[in-house]
C-alpha cells in the first residue's frame, strides 16, 4: 500500500467512524435510542436524597409508574424554567392520567437549592413535579448515575455563579429503568400520548 492509498484509507476510515459516532448521538438525543440495549442499564441507579418536603427519597420513588427526571437549578435563567413549563404542559395534557406518573426536578446546585427553595420554586409549575436535593456528595453521586454534567461557572459578581449542566429529560419506565430522552419539541398532547404507553 503506497502513501497515497494509505492516506485515502485513513480519511475514509475517519469519515466512517465520524458517521457512526454522529448517528449514535443523534439517536440518543432524538429519543429513538432504545432503552433495552446494554448501555441503558448504565443510566440511572440507586440514590439517597431529600425531597422538597425534607423527606428522604430513593430510587424506589421511580417504581410503579413512568417518571420524567430533569436535572437543573432554581437560579437557572432560561433552560430550566422553560423545560419545567413544557413538562407542566405535558402533565396538564394528561388530565387525570397525570396521577399515574411522576416528575422529578433534581438540583445540581444543592448549596442554594434547599428543600424550602425547591418547594417555593416549583409552586409555579404543575404540582406533580417534585423537587429533589441533597448534600453535595449525594448530588454528585446521582449525577454520576445519570451521566449528568454539572459545573459551577463564576459570574464575577460577589461570588455569584451559574451552572452549566445537562439539560435532558430522562424517561424512566415503571421499573425505574431508563427508556430514552423524552422529547418536548412537539405538542404537549403528543408527548402525553407517548407517556401513556408506559403506564
N, C-alpha and C positions, 0 to 999 in steps of 0.2 A: 504494500500500500504506500503510494507516494505521498509527499507532503500535501499536495492539493486535495487528494482524495481523503486524507486524514482530516484535513480542515473541514471539508464538506460534511464528513461523517459526524464530527463533533458539533457542528452548527445544527444539523438535523436532529441529533440526539438531544441537544439542549432545548430545541424548539418543542419536540415531542414531550419532554419532561415538563416543560412550562405549561403545555396544554393540559396535561394530566393534573398538575397542581391547580391550575385555574378552574378546571372542571370540578375538582373536589371541593374547592372553596365555594364555587357558585352553587353547587348542590346543597352545601351546608347552610349557606345564607338564605337561599331561596326557600328552604323548607322542604325540598324534595329529598333531603338526606333521610334515610330510613333509620329509625332507632333500633332496628333489630340486628344490626351488624355488630361485629366485635368491638368497634370503637365506642358504641353507645353506652356500654356499661362504665366507661371511663368518665362519664359526665354525671355528676350528682353523687351523693353518698351521705354518710352519717354526719350530723352536726348537732351542736348543743348551743342554742341561742336563747334570746328572750323576745317576747312579742311586745306589741305596743301597750299592753296592759301590765307589763312587767312579769308575765308568767313564762315559765320555761317552755321552749318549743324545740322539737327534734324533727328528724326526717319522717317520723311517724305521721306528722300532720299532713304529709303529701299523699297518704294512702287512703283508699276508699272512694276517691273521686279524681277527675282530672284537675291538674293545677297549672297555673301560669306563674312563673317565677321571674322577677325582674330585679336586677341589682342597680342601685343608684344612690342618690343622697338628697336630702331636703334643701340644700343650698344650690342645687343644680339650676342654672338659669333657663334652660330650654329643653334638652332631650328628655329629662325625667318627667317634668310636668306634662309634656306633650304625650309621652308614652302612657303615663298613668291616666290621662284624659281618654286616650284611644282605648285603653283596656276597660275603662269605665263604660265607654260606649258599647263595647262588645258585651259586657256583663248586662248592661241595660237591654240590649237586643235579645239576650237570652230569656228575659222575662222571669217567670217562676223557676225556670231551669237553672238560673244563676245560683240557687241554693244547693245545686248538685255539683258545684265546682268550687275552686278556691283560688285566690290570688295572693301572692306574697311579694312585698316590696322589701328586699333585703338591703340594708345600708352598707355602703362601702366607706362610710365616714362616721365610725362609732364614737369618735371624740366629741362630735357635735350632735349626732343623732341619738339622743336618749329616747327611751320609750315614750316619754311625755311629748317630746318634739315630734316624733314619728306619728303619734296619735293625732296631735293637733294638725299636722300637715295633711294627713290622709282624710281628715274630715271634709276636705273639699272634693273628694273623689268618691267613687262607689263604695258603699260600706262593706262589700265583700272583699275588698283589698285590705290585707293585714300587714302592718308594719313589723319588721323584724330587725333586731340589732344585737349587740353583744360586746364582749371585750375585744380588744384589738386582735388578740391571738385567736379567738373563736371566729372572728370575721375573716381573718387571713386563712384559716383552715377551710371554711366553706367556700371562699373564693377559689382555693386550690381544687376543691372537689368539683366545682363547676367550670374550672378553667377560665375564671374571670380575671381580667387585667384591671388593676386599680392603682393609681399613683397620685400622690399629692402634687399639686403644681402651685408654687407660691405666686401670689399676685402682686407682691411688693407693697401691700397696704397694711401696715400694722400687724404683720404676721398672718394676714388672711391668706386663704388658699382656695383653689378649686380642685376638683378631682377628675382626672382622666379615667374613664372606665369603659368596660364592655357594655354595650347597650342592647344586647339580645334579650328577647323574651323567650324563656325556656318552657316548652310544653312538656308536661310530665303526665304519664298515664295513671290509672287507678292504683297501680302497684308502686308508684313513686319513681318509675323509670323514665329516663329521658326519651322523648319521641323525636322531636325536631325543633328548630327555632320556629316560633309562632309568628306568622306574618300579619302585620297590621296595615299594610299598604293596599287595602281593599275595603269594601263596605263592611261596616260592623256586622251586618246580617250574615255576610259570607263567612266572616271569622267565627261568628256564633255557631253557624251550621257545622263548621269543622270541629269545633269544641264538643258539640253534641255527640259526635261519632265516638267519643271516648268515655261517655257517661255510662 
